[in-house]
Amino acid sequence: MTLNDNSSSFTYVIKVGFKVSLATYAVYVAYKCFIKPYFSPLKQMPGPAFRPVIGNLYDLYSSRPMEIEIKWTEKYGKFVHFHNVFNEDIVMISCPKAINHVLIVNHKNYEKQKAFQVNQRLIGDGVMASTGRDHAKYRGMIAPAAFNADSITVMTTVFNMYATSLCQLWRHNLSQSNDGIICVQKYFKQLTLDIMGRCTFGYEFEALSGCNIDAKNISAVFNRAVTGQLFGLVQFIPYFQYLPLACNREIEAGLSVVRKAIDSTIALKRNSRQRSTSDVDLLDILMDIKDETGKPAFTDKQLRDNILTFMMAGRETATAALSWTLYLLAKHPKIQDKARTEIQNVLRQDRDLANSDLDQLKYIEFIIMETLRLYPPVDVLRRVAKKDDVIQNYKIPAGTLIYIALAVCQRCDDAFPNGNEFNPERFKREDVRDHGVLSFSIGSRTCMGKRFAMTEMKITLAKLLFNFKFSLPSANQRIEPRRCGMFILPNPLIQLKVEPILI
């Protein structure tokens, strides 16, 4: 047999193999799209009609956040069966008992959906991306050390410092403004970046002052990768983030900046023999954690990945919550006045807030919880069933994606009468507080940074309400929730009329 014959045979085998693979894939897709849905154990569960191949994806992403989920719940009940791409089964639940079953009672059977490619690119192997035993191990080491009362007390100094800087900046800007209108959401993005940089690894981004170009690069990373269209594209286009596109280059440039900043800080801290006990950040705490053998629990890469995790989660959620809170207070001036009175009675003068002050700001806490109830920064939790299960007489096959509709559950009149109304007073009732809100999740994956976030928001709001009055710039102003990647953010950016208070 000649060389040409061998080459022809090889080419023939390749062509046949390709055709067989293509035919096999076509049969698989046809089965998933046109046959499997009619034999699924979930077909008895009520839900909307679906389209071949794309399922209900268009309905879900063409509507405003919470809109289609509320519509489906009203029509089909608190268990809704719908379909993802290639008609993969999804079960949406908004029943408190069912949610409790998934997140607490049988949580070991329901793993967090694997991190999206874009998340893994940002946060690598951080605790948020981990599952199962790895997550339990990470959490067991990090939560008690990094987010205890003493650690948060140290960080209140940082919260106070940047909240004061924001107040000073706004007073300066208002003195030169003709209309007194401020884009509060833009400033909250800068504020939270400064806070997270300082609290997570002792880095000064100087986003509020505008002096540091790194801050702009980091903002571009989070805006593009976490809250932009890129987040959606990488879910459906394999390896999209590796294509030589301008958006990918921008993200990589920003990631390079923050990675270098964290890596250099880690090296500096490792080489330093002395550390300040009054200015401890999360990186210091993580570096001090030891495993069962007495060795450092985390490699340098794991340290960096966890810092990126805390930065990403902490920045966007706090920005959204603070923005929605001020918007709602501007819409409800009587509630705003009551909150300000509480703050004035506690502070008496413009000063830093201590932990003892925060304990007295009950109404401010109610306002934050009510805002998170109405506008959770993340409106859906996703879990995947590892094994077959039964939830309230519905058989849940292994591999089913469970779509926990937080926003729907938190607006349900059964748990929160007149659930669409902004009414912080409802949290005065002990039974409502016990029921709580799910914005920080519950069970084994409860947000580790809940105390951090609540302290940060209480101090920021207290400082702002002590210094300023807020109102809507126009009676016709309408802000709607918009799905931005993995978060729900106000759209358009919230602008308010801000009036300084003489103090």
Secondary structure, 3 states (H helix, E strand, C coil): CCHHHHHHHHHHHHHHHHHHHHHHHHHHHHHHHHHHHHCCHHHHCCCCCCECCCECHHHHHHCCCCHHHHHHHHHHCCEEEEECHHHCEEEEECCHHHHHHHHHHCHHHEEECCCCHHHHHHHCCCHHHCCHHHHHHHHHHHHHHHCCHHHHHHHHHHHHHHHHHHHHHHHHHHHCCCCCEECHHHHHHHHHHHHHHHHHHCCCCCCCCCCCHHHHHHHHHHHHHCCCHHHHHHHHCCCHHHCCCHHHHHHHHHHHHHHHHHHHHHHHHHHCCCCCCCCCCHHHHHHHCECCCCCECCCHHHHHHHHHHHHHHHHHHHHHHHHHHHHHHHHCHHHHHHHHHHHHHHHCCCCCCCHHHHHHCHHHHHHHHHHHHHCCCCCEEEEEECCCEEECCEEECCCCEEEEEHHHHHCCCCCCCCCCCCCHHHHHCHHHHHHCCCCCCCHHHCCCCHHHHHHHHHHHHHHHHHHEEEECCCCCCCCEEEEECCEEEEECCCCEEEEECCC
